[in-house]
Amino acid sequence: MADHDQPYPALFFNKAKYIMSTSSNTPEQSQLGKTSAYQTEYDPSLLFPIPRAEKRAEIGLKIVDGKAVNLPFFGMDFWNAYEVSWLNLRGKPQVAILSVFAPADSPNIIESKSFKLYLNAFNQTKLAGTDALISLLQTDLSNGFGAPVQITLTPQEQFSKAVFQEFEGQLLDRLDIEVDQYSPVPTILQADHSQPAIEETLVSHLLKSNCLVTGQPDWASVQIQYIGAPIDQEALLRYLISFRNHNEFHEQCVERIFCDIMQYCKPQKLSVYARYTRRGGLDINPWRSNFTTGKMPSNHRNARQ
């Protein structure tokens, strides 16, 4: 498989100390689709965690005591926030780009509008420097996800060094297919198990799903890497397009894609990585895999981000 280019951060330690009292939180209770007043001073209570367990149970994963166990994948959710600003101690605004790396085995996601409201609450908050900001973000977001996260800030003097990078792989979108299904139909997935196992990387820019609560469109490019019986590429493309009218959060869509391919195509190794276009100054990019090269995928933006 193609090598990834970022080493795994040291995230997997003592998760018990992080706050996880979110069992009653549902997407409908969040600020999504509602008129919200923007606070301009620091308030960590604005973050709205949602347990991953319910949607994972929906795709057949085992849930014990409200938590998914024996996950068939590991991975990361890469969040990038482009509307981050605070005041230095002299009252001068500072700006940066924030990247957050949240492990897929964390018990919660954070609802994206609450994430934006939380970040905007720093707008009139005076801080001693970037280290002070990173410390607050590290604590609050780790509490929200229920597991330690990694935080990086890109200051404005480094903006010019930002790199755009497209997914590598064979483009599924080249296929001239007829499509008539716009809700997920995993049963159309198939692989030819009479053929020897191959190693293949496939890419599509035609993944579209909708917000679970508001129905607003979410656009993504997706990269699928696998070793196993050759997957029917036309069927795979139809399957990805079939998410077009599907309402689910980004992380949930990627986990559904991973589990459906594993169930119906049975590859030996599988990685699914989607990079969604930003909304509300945030992009969320889930990656799920059952193999490792010891490195994470690149967090470089693509052209649509």
N, C-alpha and C positions, 0 to 999 in steps of 0.2 A: 504494500500500500504506500501511497505517497506520504513522505515525511511531513509532520507538522513542524512549525517553527517557533513555538514558544514553550518553554519548559513548564511542567505543572507547578503551580504555586503550592506552598505548604499550607493547604487549607483544611486538611482533614484531621482535626484534633478537637477533643473535649467539647462536643456540641451541646452537652447537657447544660452548660452555663448560660446558653442563650435563651431568651424569652420565646416561648412557643404557645402562649395562651391565645390561640386564634381559631379554635375548633368551631366557633359559631359564626365566623366571618364568611359571608358569601359574596359573590360578585355583585349581586343586586343591592347589597347594603353599602357598596362603595360609592364614591362621588362620580362614577362614570355616568354620563348622560344627564347630569344634574348641574344646575347653576351653582357655581362655587365662588366664594369670596377669597381672593388671594391674600394670604398673610405675608408680611414682609419682614418678619423677625423669626428667628430660629424656633421651630416647634416640631420635635420628633414624633409627637402624637399624630401628626398628619399622615404618617405612613400607614397603609392598610394592607396587612398581610392576608393572604388567602391560602388555606391548606391545599397542597397538591393532591391529597389522597382521594378526594371524591372523583376527580376526572381520571385518575389512574385506575380506580376501581372500574370505571366505565369501560376501559380498554382491556380489562381482564387481569390487571396486576393485583397481587395479593396485598391486602390491607389488614394489619393487626394493630389494635389499640389506636386506630385513627391514623396510622402511618403505613406507607408502602414498605414492604420488606422484600428481600431477594430480587431487587430490581434487575431486569435483563440488560441493563445498560448503565454506564456512568457518563459523565459529561459536565457541561458547564453552560450557564446562560451568560452571554456577553452583553452587558448593557453599556451604551454610550449616550452621554447626555451633553448636549451642545449649548444649553442655556443655563450655565452655572456662573453665578456672580455673587460677590460679597464685598464688604467694605474693609479696608485696612484700618488701623487704629487712628489714622488721620482723616478718615471718612472718604477716602478715594476708592471708587469702585475697582474691583479686580475681576478678571474673567479667566476661565479655563474650560477645557473639555474634560469631562469626567468619564472614566471607564471603570465598570464594576464587573467582577468575575464571581458569579454565585454558583456553587456546586449543585449539580442536578439532584443529589441526594439530600439537599436541604428540605425540610418539611413544608416550606411555604414558598410561594411566589409573592411579589409585591405588586399590587394593582398599579398600573402605569400612571394613571391620573394622580393618584395619591403621591407617587414618586415625584411627579412634576410639582405638585403643590408643596411638597416638602423641600425640594430644591429651591423653589422661588421664595421660601421663607427665609433664605439666607440673604436676600437682596439688600436688606437694610441692617444686616447683622455685622458688627465690627469684630474682626478676628485678628489675632497677632500675626498670622501668616498661614501659608499653605499647610504646614504641619498641624496647626490647630484645626483647620478645616478637615483634613484627612482623618484626624483622630475622631472627630464627631461623626463623620460619615461612616468610618469603620465600625464604630460602636452601634450606631443606629441601624445601619443596613444589616449588620450581622444579627442584631436582635430581630429585625423584620423577617429575614429569610430563615431565622432559626438555626443558623450555621455561620461559621466564619467566612467572610468574603474578602477578596483582595481589591484594593482601591488604587487607581493611578490617576494623577492629574496631569494634563498637558497644558502648560502655561502658554500665554499668547506668543511669546518669543519663539516657541517651537511649532506654531501653527503651519509655517511654511514647509516643515518637514513631513507633513501628513502624506501618507502614501495611499493611493487607490490601487486595488488589486482585485481582478475578477477571479471567480472560481475556475480552476483547471479541470478539464474532463471533456468527454464527448458530449456534444450538445443534443439533448433529446428533442429540442424544439425544431430541429431540421426536418423531423418526420412529418409527412403530409397525411394526417389522420383525420377521420371524421369523429366528432365528439357530440354526444347527446346526454351525458350524465354530468350533473353539476352539484351532486352531493356524494360524499365518499362511498365508493363501491370497492371494498378491498378484495372481493372475490374475483375481480378481473385480473388480479396480479397472478403471474405464473412464471415458472422457470423450467428449463428443459433439463431434467435430471438424468436424461440418457446421455448427456454430453459431459466431458471432463470439466472440472472446476476451472474457472477463469478468475482473473483479477481485473476489475473494471471500475472506472470512475465516470459517473454520469451527472450531467448538469441540466437544470431547467430554470428558466426565468419566468415561467408561467404559473407559479404557485400564487394563488390568491385565496385568502380566507377572510372572514369577517369577525369583528369584535364580538365576543360572547354576549355583551350587554347592549351595546349601542347599535350593532350591525354595521358600523363603519368599516370600509374595506381596508385590509392589510395586504400589502404586496411584498413578495419575497423571491429571492433566488435560492435554489436548493442544490446541494451537492450530495450525491449518494455514492459511497465507496463500498465495494463488497468483494469478497472472495467466495465463490460458490458456483453452483450451476448457473448457466447464462440466463439472465432475467430477460423476459420479453420486453423490449424497449417500448414498443407501441402501447402495450398494456400499462406499463409503468407511467408513461406520459399521460395516458387517459386517466389513470388513477390520480396523479398529481393535479390535473385540471379539475377533477371531480370535487376538489375542495372549494371550488369557486363560490358556492352559496352556503358553505359550512361556517357556523358560528362557534369559534373556539379561540382561546388565547394562543399566542405564538408557541409557547412551550408545549402546550397540550397538542397542537397540531403536529409538531415534530415528533413527539412521543408516539402519537397514533400512527404516523407514517412508519416509524421504526418498527413498532410492534406488528403492524400489518405486513410489512415486507418479511419480517422474520417468520411470521406464521404461514404465509402463503408461498414464499419463495425459498425459505429455509437456507439462507447463506450461512457459511461457516463464520464469516466475519462481516460486520456491517457498521457503517458510520453514516449518520444523517446530520447535515449541517445546513441550517437556513439562515440567511441574512435578510431581515425585513427592513423595508424603508422606514424612515423615521416618521413619527407622529408626535406632536406636542414637544418637539425638541429631543425626543428619545428614540433610539432604535434598540431592539431586543433581538438577539441572535442566538438561538438555542442550538447546541451540538450534543448529540447522543451517539455513543459508540459502545461496542463490546470488545474492542481490542485497543491496544495502545502501542505507540512507538516511543512513549516516554515524553512526548511533547503535545501541547495543545495546538489546535488550528490557529491560523493567523486571525487577528482581530482587525485587519485592514478593511477599510470601507470599499465597497464597489461603486460603480458609476451612479447607480440609482440612490445611493445613500448620501 
